Structures are given as C-alpha cells and as structure tokens.
Amino acid sequence: MRQPAPLPPEAPLDMPVQGLDGIPPGARAVDTRPQGLLVKRLLLIGLTAVISLAASSELRASLSGDGLGAFDVALLLFFVPLFSWLAFGFVSSAIGFWRLISGGHPGFVQIPAPRAPLARRTAVLMPIYNESVEATFGRVRAMTKAIADAGGAGQIDFFVLSDSGAHNGPAEEAAWRAVAATAPIPVYYRRREQNIARKPGNIAEWVRRFGGAYECMLVLDADSIMSGQAIVGMAAVMEARSSIGLLQTVPKIVNAHTFYQRWMRFAAEAYGPIASAGLLWWAGSEGNFWGHNAILRTRAFAESCGLPELPGKPPFGGHIQSHDMVEAALLRRRGWAVHMVMITGSYEEFPPNLVDNAIRDRRWMQGNLQHLRLLGAAGLSATSRLHFFIGATAYLTSPGWLLLLLTTIAQAATGKPAMPLAIGPYVLALTVVLLFGPKAMGLVWMLASAQRRRDFGGVGAILRSVLADVVLAMLQAPVTMVMQTKALVALVLGIPSGWHTQNREAQRIPLRLILPDLREQLALGLLFAATGLFSPITAVWLIPLTAGLLLSPWLISLSSSEELGARAARLNLFTAPPPDFD
C-alpha cells in the first residue's frame, strides 16, 4: 500500500481583495450571452407589475369605500410588496412550466461524456467543518472511484479542505490516509489551524497556495455527492467554452430518511424543475452561485473574487457570509459568463428536521441581508443586483406577512369588515392562484409523462403526495414565518447567526425538548384563535394558520422521525425519482 502525500507541490496564484467602489480593470467581453435577455427580463418584470397593480388597485378601491383610514393604509403598504413577491415567483414558475411542458427546455439531462480525454487539470474541493468522518470520507471514496471510471484519472485531483477543530483532526487524517492509499486518483488533505473567513477563506487559502496548477476547481459541500460523469463532463464543458467562469448545477436531494426529508425531497423534485427552468430562462449567462456542486475557472475566480470585509461589526458587517452570490456577481463584473445547468448526477443532503433547517436558514438570512449593502457596489450588472435583492427580500416577507396579519386583526377589532371580505372575490381568487399555482403546475408536469409517473410512484401516489404536501405546507408556513421573524429580530439586535456544525443525523426530536422553543408560535396561535371572540369571519380565515401554530410541536416532532419516513415509503407517499448512481 502506497504512502500518500498530504499535499502536492505548491503553485501560488495571486488573489487580490476586490474593491466595491470602482470598476476593476481588465474586464473582458462575454460572447456567450443569449439573445433577447433584456426582453425576457422586461417581460418577467412587466407581468409581475401588471398582476400586482391590478390586485392592489382592486384592494384600494374596496378599502376606500368609506375612506382610507390608518389601518387601510397600513394594509396597502404591507400588501403591495408581499403580493408583488408572490406574483414574481408565480410568473417565473409559469414560464418555467411552459418551457418544460412545451419541450423548450429538456429538464434534467445527463451531461454528455467528453469526446476526448481532458487536456487540463481540475481540482475537486470538499471543505469540511467538524463533519462525520465516516460519512465524509465515504463520499470521497465513492466520488474518486466514479471520477476514474468516467475517464478523469490523470487530470482530476481531490482535496479535502478541513476547518475542523483539533479534536477531529486525527480521525480525519486517519480516514484520509486509508482512502488516499487506495484511491484511483490523488486525494489530498489539509486542516487549517485558524478558520479565517470560514468557507470562503478556506477556498481562498487553497487558491493562493495551489490554484496556479489547476485550470478549474469544482467546489462541493461536505454533504455533496456527484457522479463521475457529471464531474468529468463539467470539466470538459469548461475546456470547450473559454468564456465561462462558473457553471452551477441544480443539486437534487439524496439520503432522505426522516419524514421531513422525504417530504422536502418530493417537493424539490415535483416543483423544483419548474422554478429552475424559469430561473435559467431569464438569468441566462448572468446566473447565480450557490457555493457548492459547481465548477469555476480558477484564474477567473482568483482575479475576480477576493472578498473584502464589510465595514462594521457582524451580523451586517465583517466577513461576507453568503459569499457565493457575491462571487458570481464579481465574476460577471469582470465579464465572465455565469451559467446554471440542470443536469443529473448532482446531489446534496437536506437537514433532517425543521429545526436544523431553520438553523441553516438563519445563516443564509444573515448573509443575504448583508447583500442589501452591496446593491450599490460599482460595476455590477443589473441582474446581479436583482439576485441580491431577491435573496434579501425573501427573508423580509415573513415579518411582512406577520405584520399584515396583525394589522388585519387590529382592524377587525375596531369593527371594520374583515380583510378577506374587503379585498373582494377577484383578488382573493388571484391570491389562491399565485399561492397554489406552482404546485398545480408541478402536478400537471409530473402527470404529463409516463416515465415521470413511474418515477413518482404512479398517478395515485402523485395525487396523494401533492395533497399531503399542500396540507403540510399550509401548516408549516406560519411556523416558519415566526422562526424567520425571530431570527430577523435577533440580527437587528446585533446577535450573529454563528457558525455551527450542520447536524445531518436523523434523530426524532421529543416534544419536551421542542416545546420551550415554540412559545411564540403557540402564543400567536392562541391570539389567532381568540380573534373569534370579536370577529368570527377573521377567525375562520385564520384557521389554517392557527392550526399550524398550535400543532407546531407535533408537526416538528413527528416529521423528524425516521420511522415515520420509512412508513411513508411503504405507503408510497412522497416517492421521488431515485438517484442515477449507486
């Protein structure tokens, strides 16, 4: 058995920190921009505006019948941006649905195998932070074999870049030695003593030490797994298209064991392709970066993406937390094309329960809200600013909905007609369409193909799963609304989200442990129920939200169960297409 070398010879590559107040020199022309992108984006924004203005005008007319009071104005101020957000998502999904159902976009396809062996070197980077050693290096072992089987041996090296604490170091090193000794491609391991700037600092340190030896770097997360054909095929695309700086895949969910994971995987497989196809349609060569399961041109990344620190203290200052979207914007600023592709063979795991998903979501919230400070950065494309705006405002909708609901209750307490009656049947019907339209389109898309019907377990399984998803999504929505509002309040008070190891283990959460963390949800549920004392109509409209809030402990506890997930599998509930590799 050979003794592997921990690291290859260093090949330094300069990665200067970028300024945000001046256009960088050396921007290059992009020759991969599809035609008609401006028209597409104007159509998207125009349709969103038409739908929002029609609904807002109807609501204003209904509320102003007896004059606009303070509550009426407040309702309009909350309603217009929230409804616009719903309309934007619906229009983008509707375009994606049309693209898929008409054959304008093929959906998820297998990337073609390269016609010739790779000519340039690529590094696969897996940053880790106190992860399960066995699971992490099991994925490394599987991917290195798959890369060699796909013809990538000789040109692709694998790096495990650890930011783990000293207590994990010996176990990681031992596992690396065992894997590297028998791997068909070189596998390297490095652990940083100081975890400066978290994951982006981890990647930047590798670029500055070893990046000069590699044309491209394919970045993973600790829970990522990709097929050899996907990895080798993406490297081949980068060789053939010299203007591409970043190629981002749309990962699917794998290893779904708990009920919550099965539910989320089904929702992603059922409705995700529609949303993704819509996003790809209007983003074109100005796509986004999600930080993993993506390949980047190393020198382009080095010259474009040295991240500065934001002025001030965390949570809104300091190191840029959601670095990936900023890096995509900086690549575009230099003229590099950023594409997103829907290919098979790209997977990631999902948090095992709603609580762990909320912990991850809070980190994303902090990072995305930092992007509001970057909207005025010099030289960014309009689409990059739009990505920033969408990502940040997604986390402002939850407090927005909560304020809208509380204003509605306060207005009803004054004796005025309940808002659901005030908005009129047309706006109410349109709201229902915007909320549930993407799920209906996903249902049609699943049923439209015999192969998809089989992949999702048959017509009966699809109908049962969509119905269960609609009910569960309605119950989960107010729980998530309160969680995100609490997280936002904490950030505003100056409490950062922190950087904690992501829990990936399936373990049911007992009721006694979750109850203390749901005080706000239960109190709000009781408030909604008490609305019936002075406005029965408002209380009736609030029933789905009231039920979700009062049932939240059981929803979280039961959905975290692996046993319930196995039972759902036996009942053919939330069946999704299997992975395309072992």
CORKABEL-V216413 format. One record per pair of residues at least 12 apart in sequence whose ideal C-beta (glycine too) atoms are under 7 Angstrom apart, sorted by the first residue. I is the first residue (numbers start at 0). J is the second residue. Records with the same first field share a line. If there is no record, write none. Layout:
I->J + J
This chain:
0->180
1->180
3->176 + 179 + 180 + 186
5->187 + 188 + 189
6->187 + 189
7->187 + 209
9->208 + 209
10->209 + 210 + 211 + 212
11->207 + 208 + 211
12->206 + 207 + 210 + 211 + 297 + 298 + 301
13->301
14->203 + 206 + 207 + 301 + 305
15->305
16->305 + 307
17->303 + 305 + 307 + 329
18->307
19->307 + 373 + 376 + 377
20->377
21->377
22->377 + 378
23->332 + 333 + 378
26->333 + 334
27->333 + 334
28->334
29->242 + 284 + 334 + 336
30->242
31->240 + 242 + 243 + 284 + 336
32->283 + 284
33->283 + 284
36->283
39->280 + 281
40->281
43->90 + 91 + 281
46->90
47->83 + 86 + 87 + 90
50->86
51->79 + 82 + 83 + 86
54->82 + 426 + 429
55->78 + 79 + 82
57->423 + 425 + 426
58->75 + 78 + 422 + 426
59->75
61->421 + 422 + 423
62->74 + 421
70->406 + 409 + 410
73->406
74->403 + 406 + 407 + 418
77->399 + 402 + 403 + 406
78->403
80->399
81->396 + 399 + 400 + 403
84->392 + 396
85->433 + 434
86->433
89->433 + 436 + 437
91->274 + 277 + 278 + 281
92->273 + 274 + 277 + 437 + 440
93->440
94->277 + 280
95->273 + 274 + 275 + 276 + 277 + 280
96->273 + 440 + 444
98->276 + 280
99->272 + 273 + 276 + 444
100->444 + 447
104->276
106->272 + 341
107->272 + 341 + 342 + 343
108->342 + 343
109->228 + 342 + 343 + 344
110->228 + 229 + 232 + 233 + 342
111->232
112->228 + 232
113->231 + 232 + 235
116->150
117->151 + 154 + 231 + 234 + 235 + 238
118->238
119->154 + 214 + 238
120->154 + 212 + 213 + 214
121->154 + 155 + 213 + 214 + 215 + 216 + 217 + 234
122->156 + 158 + 213 + 216
123->155 + 157 + 158 + 217 + 219 + 230
124->158 + 160 + 202 + 205 + 216 + 217 + 218 + 219
125->139 + 158 + 159 + 160 + 219 + 221
126->160 + 162 + 198 + 201 + 202
127->159 + 161 + 162 + 163 + 221
128->162 + 163 + 500
129->163 + 164 + 167 + 500
130->221 + 500
131->503
132->167 + 170 + 171 + 174
135->221
136->174 + 175 + 178
138->224
139->157 + 159 + 178 + 186
140->178
141->224
142->224 + 225
143->157 + 182 + 183 + 184 + 186
144->183
145->226 + 227 + 580
146->184 + 227 + 230 + 231
147->183 + 184
148->227
149->227 + 228 + 231
150->231
151->184 + 227 + 230 + 231
152->183 + 184
155->184 + 230 + 234
156->184 + 185 + 187
157->184 + 185 + 186
158->187 + 205
159->175 + 188
160->189 + 201 + 205
161->188 + 189 + 190
162->191 + 194 + 201
163->190
168->190
171->188 + 190
172->188
175->188
191->204
196->318
197->318 + 498
199->306 + 322
202->218
203->305
206->297 + 300 + 301
210->297 + 301
213->297
214->296 + 297
215->234 + 237 + 294 + 295 + 296 + 297
216->295 + 297
217->230 + 233 + 294
218->291 + 293 + 295
219->291 + 292
220->291 + 347
222->347 + 348 + 503
223->291 + 292 + 347
224->253 + 346
225->292 + 344 + 345 + 346
226->344 + 579 + 580
228->344
229->342 + 344 + 345
233->246 + 294
234->294
237->294 + 296
242->336
243->296 + 336 + 338
244->295 + 296 + 299 + 330 + 335 + 336 + 337
245->288 + 293 + 295 + 327 + 330 + 335 + 337
246->293 + 294 + 338 + 340
247->286 + 287 + 288 + 289 + 293 + 339
248->292 + 293 + 340 + 342 + 345
249->275 + 339 + 341
250->292 + 345 + 346 + 347
251->267 + 268 + 345 + 346
252->264 + 267 + 347 + 349
253->346 + 348 + 578
254->348
255->349
256->505 + 561 + 564
257->351 + 352 + 505 + 558 + 559 + 560 + 561 + 564
258->557 + 558 + 560 + 563 + 564 + 567
259->351 + 352 + 353 + 558 + 559
260->349 + 351 + 564
261->564 + 567 + 568 + 573
262->468 + 471 + 558 + 573
263->349
264->349 + 575
265->464 + 468 + 573 + 575
266->468
268->575 + 576
269->441 + 445
270->437 + 438 + 441
272->341
273->437 + 440 + 441 + 444
275->341
278->339
279->339 + 341
282->339 + 382
284->336 + 337 + 338
285->331 + 337 + 380 + 382 + 383
286->327 + 337 + 338 + 339
287->324 + 327 + 339 + 386
288->323 + 324 + 326 + 327 + 337
289->323
290->322 + 323
291->347
292->345 + 347
299->330 + 333 + 335
302->333
303->329 + 330 + 332 + 333 + 335
304->326 + 329 + 330
306->319 + 322 + 325
309->369 + 372
313->495
314->365 + 490 + 493 + 495 + 496
315->368 + 369 + 372
319->369
320->362 + 365 + 366 + 369
321->363 + 366 + 367 + 369 + 370
324->370 + 386 + 387 + 390
325->373
328->379 + 383
331->380 + 383
332->378 + 379
343->579
344->579 + 580
346->578
348->503
351->502 + 503 + 504 + 505 + 559
352->508 + 555 + 558 + 559
353->555 + 558
354->508 + 555
355->502
357->482
358->499
359->501
360->483
361->486 + 496
362->496
364->394 + 483 + 486 + 487 + 490
365->490 + 495 + 496
367->390 + 391 + 394
368->391 + 394 + 490
370->387 + 390 + 391
371->391
373->387
374->387 + 388
394->483 + 487
397->479 + 480 + 483 + 484
398->484 + 487
400->480
401->480 + 484
407->537
408->530 + 537
411->530 + 533 + 534 + 537
412->533
417->534 + 536 + 537 + 540
419->540
420->536
435->469
438->465 + 469
442->461 + 465
445->461
446->458 + 461
454->576
455->574 + 575
456->571 + 574
460->571 + 574
463->572
464->572 + 573 + 574
467->572
473->543 + 547
474->546 + 547 + 550 + 554
475->547 + 554
476->547
477->544 + 547 + 548
478->520 + 547 + 548 + 551 + 554
481->519 + 520 + 523
485->519
505->561
507->556 + 559 + 560
508->555 + 556 + 559
509->556
510->552 + 556
513->552 + 555 + 556
514->552
517->551 + 552
520->548 + 551
521->548 + 549
523->548
524->545 + 548 + 549
527->541 + 544 + 545 + 548
528->545
